């Protein structure tokens, strides 16, 4: 498997972990009586923190922590949270979907969107640096 193939596979594994963390925490919080919108915000934040840590360390070859990289990752996470909340409101309040069903429908849309943004915008500069350093060897 190519370096990029391994990176994509690792990104996917991290994404699955984020999804599991997000859904499990969301389900727990809703079952404890937390409003679904607040539960989604808390759960999404936990998934985003997990994702930044594992993607930076494992997926992207121990990318050095940079404030700009974390800022971009958090900007994407906030965008993802906003998109997730809007989709939940539409599905639950607007269309009458159940709270968990709404999250199951919204999450893949949000995950695919944030994956693309993080892959190209957040970690893109690091990947270009890696490629340049490998090419110069």
Secondary structure, DSSP 4 states (H G I P E B T S, - for coil): --HHHHHHHHHHHHHHHHHHHHHHHHHHHHHTT--HHHHHHHHHHHHHHHHHHHIIIIITTSPPP-HHHHHHHHHHHHHHHHHHHHHHIIIIIIT---HHHHHHHHHHHHHHHHHHHIIIIITHHHHHHHHHHHHT-
